[in-house]
Amino acid sequence: MTTTQRPDPRDFRKRLLNREPVLGSFLKFTVPQVTEIYAQIGYDFVMLDEEHAPWTREQLGHGYLAARAFGTAAFVRVSRPDAASILSALDDGAIGVMVPHVYSAEKARDVASWARYKGGTRGSGVSRGGDYGGMVGSGGIDGYYQWADSVTTVIAMIEDAEALNNIDEITAVEGIDCFFMGRGDLGLSLSNVEGPKPTVAEATKIIAESVLKNGKILAAVCPDLASDDAKAMMDLGVTCMLVGNDQGFLRAGANAQLKKFETLYNKGG
């Protein structure tokens, strides 16, 4: 377990916008123990992956509590890019959300609006995310709204070929803090485009240049931070990095020990 003083998870957005390098990982296993392990060893955030794993709302709540207990920021990659999904995640205690398939400026504006009270359309409610009313101080409910907006982090995923046609307009939308380059789905989307099209590497560069030009934060995932790919992402300007996922780490670790076992006994040890 890390012995250094952990930042307050509610300072995550401030750290992100200051371009402090932050590390997270996608979590597929729907149990709080995995979140606890990541948090104990010092990851800055975890991304509970509702989009590609069977997280329920109750299970997500356990994940938020596990993250809070050990001082890391809990995010949700929502399964549906809609107001209700974003509202429930934030009310229940997520520090922020990652929203898939943001392929137009209109969609980006909707996402930003659904996640914000002031100037947005987030429904009024004070649950775990607001310490059950404990964060409503002398400024009253209006002060709470302003505080909640200041600590809520919104990450939009660029993973559709269609988004490339509108990229500068999308990345200029106020209220989106960070743009995640979803290179897997982007490659799949580009493969379905007929006629001339950029490679995934070319498209990634287009996205990165647009995000940074508009003063936003750039995010990406890499399976191995010792790889050339991780260095390439850093050189592009990525400061919000995710590495693999819990299933991948378990599989890789178990497979490595299996091979060591086979080697041990093949040598007659």
The 8 nearest C-alpha neighbors of each residue, nearest first, counted from 0:
[[1, 40, 39, 2, 41, 38, 36, 3],
 [0, 2, 40, 3, 41, 39, 4, 5],
 [3, 1, 0, 4, 5, 41, 40, 39],
 [4, 2, 1, 5, 41, 0, 6, 40],
 [5, 3, 6, 2, 1, 7, 70, 41],
 [4, 6, 3, 70, 7, 71, 41, 8],
 [7, 5, 8, 4, 10, 70, 11, 71],
 [6, 8, 9, 10, 70, 5, 11, 71],
 [9, 7, 72, 10, 11, 71, 70, 6],
 [8, 10, 7, 11, 150, 94, 12, 72],
 [11, 9, 8, 13, 7, 12, 14, 150],
 [10, 12, 14, 8, 9, 13, 15, 72],
 [13, 11, 15, 14, 152, 10, 150, 16],
 [12, 14, 16, 10, 11, 15, 17, 150],
 [15, 13, 11, 17, 12, 19, 16, 10],
 [14, 16, 12, 18, 17, 13, 19, 11],
 [15, 17, 18, 13, 14, 12, 216, 176],
 [16, 18, 14, 15, 19, 13, 12, 20],
 [19, 17, 15, 16, 20, 238, 14, 216],
 [18, 20, 14, 17, 15, 21, 238, 16],
 [21, 19, 238, 239, 18, 22, 15, 240],
 [22, 20, 239, 43, 19, 240, 238, 23],
 [23, 21, 240, 43, 241, 42, 239, 44],
 [22, 24, 241, 44, 45, 42, 43, 240],
 [23, 25, 241, 242, 45, 244, 46, 243],
 [24, 26, 244, 46, 47, 48, 45, 243],
 [27, 25, 47, 245, 244, 48, 28, 46],
 [26, 28, 52, 48, 29, 245, 25, 246],
 [29, 27, 30, 26, 245, 33, 246, 52],
 [28, 30, 54, 27, 58, 31, 53, 59],
 [29, 31, 32, 28, 33, 58, 62, 61],
 [32, 30, 62, 34, 33, 65, 61, 35],
 [33, 31, 35, 34, 30, 36, 65, 62],
 [34, 32, 36, 35, 31, 30, 37, 28],
 [33, 35, 31, 37, 32, 36, 66, 38],
 [34, 36, 32, 38, 33, 65, 37, 39],
 [37, 35, 39, 33, 38, 34, 40, 32],
 [38, 36, 34, 40, 39, 35, 42, 33],
 [37, 39, 35, 41, 36, 42, 71, 40],
 [40, 38, 0, 36, 41, 37, 35, 69],
 [41, 39, 0, 1, 38, 37, 42, 36],
 [40, 42, 38, 39, 1, 43, 37, 0],
 [43, 41, 38, 44, 37, 23, 22, 40],
 [44, 42, 22, 71, 21, 23, 41, 72],
 [45, 43, 72, 23, 71, 42, 73, 22],
 [44, 46, 23, 73, 24, 74, 47, 25],
 [45, 47, 25, 74, 75, 48, 26, 24],
 [48, 46, 75, 26, 74, 25, 49, 76],
 [49, 47, 76, 50, 26, 27, 51, 46],
 [48, 50, 78, 54, 52, 77, 76, 51],
 [78, 51, 49, 48, 77, 52, 76, 79],
 [50, 52, 49, 48, 53, 27, 78, 76],
 [51, 53, 49, 27, 54, 48, 50, 28],
 [54, 52, 49, 55, 29, 51, 27, 50],
 [55, 53, 49, 29, 52, 58, 59, 56],
 [56, 54, 58, 57, 59, 53, 49, 29],
 [55, 57, 59, 58, 60, 54, 87, 88],
 [56, 58, 60, 55, 59, 61, 54, 62],
 [59, 57, 55, 61, 60, 56, 54, 29],
 [58, 60, 62, 56, 61, 57, 55, 54],
 [59, 61, 57, 63, 58, 62, 91, 56],
 [62, 60, 58, 64, 59, 63, 31, 65],
 [61, 63, 31, 59, 65, 60, 64, 66],
 [64, 62, 60, 66, 61, 65, 73, 92],
 [63, 65, 67, 61, 62, 66, 68, 60],
 [66, 64, 62, 68, 35, 63, 67, 31],
 [67, 65, 71, 63, 64, 68, 69, 73],
 [66, 68, 70, 64, 69, 65, 71, 63],
 [69, 67, 65, 66, 70, 64, 35, 71],
 [70, 68, 67, 66, 38, 71, 39, 35],
 [71, 69, 67, 68, 8, 66, 5, 7],
 [70, 72, 66, 44, 8, 43, 38, 69],
 [73, 71, 44, 8, 94, 66, 43, 45],
 [74, 72, 45, 93, 94, 63, 44, 66],
 [75, 73, 46, 95, 93, 96, 94, 47],
 [76, 74, 47, 96, 46, 77, 48, 97],
 [75, 77, 97, 48, 49, 96, 98, 50],
 [78, 76, 49, 50, 79, 75, 98, 84],
 [50, 77, 79, 49, 76, 80, 51, 84],
 [78, 80, 77, 81, 84, 50, 99, 98],
 [81, 79, 98, 99, 77, 78, 84, 82],
 [82, 80, 79, 84, 83, 85, 110, 113],
 [81, 83, 113, 85, 84, 86, 80, 110],
 [84, 82, 86, 85, 81, 87, 113, 88],
 [85, 83, 87, 86, 82, 81, 79, 88],
 [84, 86, 88, 82, 83, 87, 89, 114],
 [87, 85, 83, 89, 84, 88, 90, 82],
 [86, 88, 90, 84, 89, 85, 91, 83],
 [89, 87, 85, 91, 93, 86, 90, 84],
 [88, 90, 93, 86, 92, 91, 87, 128],
 [89, 91, 128, 87, 126, 92, 88, 86],
 [92, 90, 127, 88, 89, 128, 87, 126],
 [93, 91, 128, 127, 89, 90, 63, 94],
 [94, 92, 89, 95, 74, 73, 88, 63],
 [95, 93, 73, 151, 74, 72, 92, 152],
 [96, 94, 152, 74, 151, 93, 153, 89],
 [95, 97, 75, 74, 153, 76, 154, 98],
 [96, 98, 76, 154, 155, 75, 153, 77],
 [97, 99, 155, 80, 77, 156, 76, 96],
 [100, 98, 156, 101, 80, 155, 97, 77],
 [101, 99, 102, 156, 158, 157, 159, 98],
 [100, 102, 156, 106, 157, 99, 103, 107],
 [101, 103, 162, 100, 161, 159, 157, 106],
 [104, 102, 106, 105, 169, 101, 162, 165],
 [103, 105, 169, 107, 106, 168, 108, 172],
 [104, 106, 108, 103, 107, 109, 169, 102],
 [105, 107, 109, 103, 104, 108, 101, 110],
 [108, 106, 104, 110, 109, 105, 101, 111],
 [107, 109, 105, 111, 106, 110, 104, 112],
 [108, 110, 106, 112, 107, 111, 113, 105],
 [111, 109, 107, 113, 112, 108, 106, 114],
 [110, 112, 174, 108, 114, 109, 113, 175],
 [111, 113, 119, 109, 120, 115, 110, 114],
 [112, 114, 121, 110, 120, 82, 111, 115],
 [113, 115, 111, 112, 121, 110, 85, 86],
 [116, 114, 119, 121, 112, 148, 113, 117],
 [115, 117, 121, 119, 144, 120, 118, 148],
 [118, 116, 119, 115, 144, 145, 148, 120],
 [117, 119, 116, 115, 120, 112, 121, 111],
 [120, 118, 112, 115, 116, 117, 121, 113],
 [119, 121, 113, 112, 116, 122, 115, 118],
 [122, 120, 113, 116, 115, 114, 119, 123],
 [121, 123, 120, 124, 86, 116, 113, 115],
 [124, 122, 121, 125, 116, 144, 120, 90],
 [123, 125, 122, 126, 90, 129, 121, 86],
 [126, 124, 129, 131, 132, 90, 128, 127],
 [125, 127, 131, 128, 90, 129, 130, 91],
 [128, 126, 130, 92, 91, 131, 129, 90],
 [129, 127, 92, 90, 126, 91, 130, 89],
 [128, 130, 127, 125, 134, 131, 126, 132],
 [131, 129, 127, 133, 132, 128, 134, 126],
 [132, 130, 126, 127, 129, 125, 133, 128],
 [131, 133, 135, 130, 134, 125, 129, 126],
 [132, 134, 130, 135, 131, 129, 136, 125],
 [133, 135, 129, 132, 136, 130, 143, 131],
 [136, 134, 143, 132, 133, 139, 140, 137],
 [137, 135, 138, 139, 134, 143, 133, 142],
 [136, 138, 139, 135, 142, 140, 143, 134],
 [139, 137, 142, 136, 141, 140, 143, 135],
 [140, 138, 142, 137, 141, 135, 136, 143],
 [139, 141, 143, 142, 135, 144, 138, 136],
 [142, 140, 144, 143, 139, 145, 138, 135],
 [143, 141, 138, 145, 139, 140, 144, 146],
 [142, 144, 140, 146, 135, 141, 145, 147],
 [143, 145, 141, 147, 142, 146, 116, 148],
 [144, 146, 142, 148, 143, 147, 149, 141],
 [145, 147, 143, 149, 148, 144, 142, 150],
 [148, 146, 144, 149, 150, 145, 143, 151],
 [147, 149, 145, 151, 146, 150, 115, 144],
 [148, 150, 146, 147, 151, 145, 12, 152],
 [151, 149, 147, 148, 9, 12, 152, 146],
 [152, 150, 95, 148, 94, 149, 147, 153],
 [151, 153, 95, 12, 176, 150, 94, 154],
 [154, 152, 175, 96, 176, 95, 97, 177],
 [153, 155, 97, 177, 178, 176, 96, 175],
 [156, 154, 178, 98, 97, 179, 101, 177],
 [155, 157, 179, 99, 101, 100, 178, 98],
 [158, 156, 180, 181, 101, 179, 159, 100],
 [157, 159, 185, 181, 184, 100, 156, 182],
 [160, 158, 185, 161, 162, 188, 102, 157],
 [159, 161, 162, 189, 188, 163, 185, 158],
 [162, 160, 159, 163, 164, 102, 165, 103],
 [163, 161, 102, 165, 160, 164, 159, 166],
 [162, 164, 166, 165, 161, 160, 206, 202],
 [163, 165, 162, 161, 166, 160, 167, 103],
 [166, 164, 162, 163, 168, 167, 169, 103],
 [165, 167, 163, 169, 168, 162, 164, 170],
 [168, 166, 170, 169, 209, 165, 171, 210],
 [167, 169, 171, 166, 165, 170, 104, 172],
 [170, 168, 104, 166, 171, 167, 172, 103],
 [169, 171, 167, 210, 172, 168, 166, 213],
 [170, 172, 168, 169, 213, 167, 173, 210],
 [173, 171, 170, 169, 108, 175, 174, 107],
 [174, 172, 175, 171, 111, 108, 176, 170],
 [173, 175, 111, 176, 172, 153, 112, 108],
 [176, 174, 153, 173, 111, 177, 154, 172],
 [177, 175, 153, 215, 154, 174, 152, 216],
 [176, 178, 216, 154, 215, 217, 175, 155],
 [179, 177, 155, 217, 154, 156, 218, 216],
 [178, 180, 218, 156, 219, 181, 155, 157],
 [179, 181, 157, 219, 182, 156, 218, 158],
 [182, 180, 158, 183, 157, 184, 185, 179],
 [181, 183, 185, 184, 180, 186, 158, 199],
 [184, 182, 186, 185, 181, 187, 158, 188],
 [183, 185, 187, 186, 158, 182, 181, 188],
 [186, 184, 158, 182, 188, 159, 183, 187],
 [185, 187, 189, 183, 184, 188, 199, 182],
 [186, 188, 184, 190, 185, 189, 183, 191],
 [189, 187, 185, 190, 191, 186, 160, 159],
 [188, 190, 186, 192, 191, 160, 187, 185],
 [191, 189, 187, 188, 192, 186, 193, 185],
 [190, 192, 189, 188, 193, 187, 160, 186],
 [193, 191, 189, 190, 194, 188, 196, 160],
 [192, 194, 191, 195, 196, 190, 189, 188],
 [193, 195, 196, 192, 191, 197, 190, 189],
 [196, 194, 193, 197, 192, 198, 189, 190],
 [197, 195, 194, 198, 189, 192, 193, 202],
 [198, 196, 201, 202, 199, 195, 200, 189],
 [197, 199, 201, 200, 202, 196, 189, 186],
 [198, 200, 202, 201, 186, 203, 197, 182],
 [201, 199, 203, 198, 202, 204, 197, 182],
 [200, 202, 198, 204, 203, 199, 197, 205],
 [201, 203, 199, 205, 204, 200, 197, 198],
 [204, 202, 200, 206, 201, 205, 199, 207],
 [203, 205, 207, 201, 202, 206, 208, 200],
 [206, 204, 202, 208, 203, 207, 209, 201],
 [207, 205, 203, 209, 204, 208, 210, 202],
 [208, 206, 204, 210, 209, 205, 203, 211],
 [209, 207, 211, 205, 206, 210, 212, 204],
 [208, 210, 212, 206, 207, 211, 167, 213],
 [211, 209, 207, 215, 213, 170, 212, 208],
 [210, 212, 214, 213, 208, 215, 209, 207],
 [213, 211, 209, 214, 210, 208, 215, 207],
 [212, 214, 211, 210, 171, 215, 209, 170],
 [215, 213, 211, 212, 210, 216, 171, 170],
 [214, 216, 210, 211, 177, 213, 176, 217],
 [217, 215, 177, 178, 176, 218, 211, 210],
 [216, 218, 237, 178, 177, 179, 238, 239],
 [219, 217, 179, 239, 237, 240, 178, 180],
 [218, 220, 180, 179, 240, 241, 237, 221],
 [221, 219, 241, 242, 240, 243, 222, 218],
 [220, 222, 242, 223, 229, 243, 241, 224],
 [223, 221, 243, 242, 224, 220, 244, 226],
 [224, 222, 225, 221, 226, 242, 229, 243],
 [223, 225, 229, 226, 221, 222, 242, 230],
 [226, 224, 223, 229, 227, 230, 228, 222],
 [227, 225, 228, 229, 224, 223, 230, 222],
 [226, 228, 230, 229, 231, 225, 224, 232],
 [227, 229, 231, 226, 230, 232, 221, 224],
 [228, 230, 232, 224, 231, 226, 227, 221],
 [229, 231, 233, 227, 228, 232, 234, 226],
 [230, 232, 228, 234, 229, 233, 227, 235],
 [233, 231, 235, 229, 234, 230, 237, 228],
 [232, 234, 237, 230, 236, 235, 231, 229],
 [233, 235, 231, 236, 232, 230, 237, 229],
 [236, 234, 232, 233, 237, 231, 207, 204],
 [235, 237, 233, 234, 238, 217, 232, 207],
 [238, 236, 217, 233, 218, 232, 239, 235],
 [237, 239, 20, 240, 18, 217, 236, 218],
 [240, 238, 218, 21, 237, 20, 22, 217],
 [241, 239, 22, 219, 218, 220, 238, 21],
 [240, 242, 220, 23, 24, 22, 219, 221],
 [241, 243, 221, 24, 222, 220, 223, 23],
 [244, 242, 222, 24, 221, 247, 25, 241],
 [245, 243, 25, 247, 24, 246, 26, 248],
 [244, 246, 248, 247, 26, 249, 27, 25],
 [247, 245, 249, 248, 244, 250, 27, 28],
 [246, 248, 250, 244, 245, 249, 251, 243],
 [247, 249, 245, 251, 246, 250, 252, 244],
 [250, 248, 246, 252, 247, 251, 253, 245],
 [249, 251, 247, 253, 248, 252, 254, 246],
 [252, 250, 254, 248, 253, 249, 247, 255],
 [253, 251, 255, 249, 254, 250, 248, 256],
 [252, 254, 250, 256, 255, 251, 249, 257],
 [253, 255, 257, 251, 256, 252, 250, 258],
 [256, 254, 252, 258, 257, 253, 251, 259],
 [255, 257, 259, 253, 258, 254, 260, 252],
 [258, 256, 254, 260, 259, 255, 253, 261],
 [257, 259, 261, 255, 260, 256, 262, 254],
 [260, 258, 256, 262, 257, 261, 263, 255],
 [259, 261, 257, 263, 258, 262, 256, 264],
 [262, 260, 258, 264, 259, 263, 265, 257],
 [261, 263, 259, 265, 260, 264, 258, 266],
 [264, 262, 260, 268, 266, 261, 265, 259],
 [263, 265, 267, 266, 268, 261, 262, 260],
 [264, 266, 262, 267, 263, 261, 268, 260],
 [267, 265, 264, 263, 268, 262, 261, 260],
 [266, 268, 264, 265, 263, 262, 261, 260],
 [267, 264, 263, 266, 265, 262, 260, 261]]
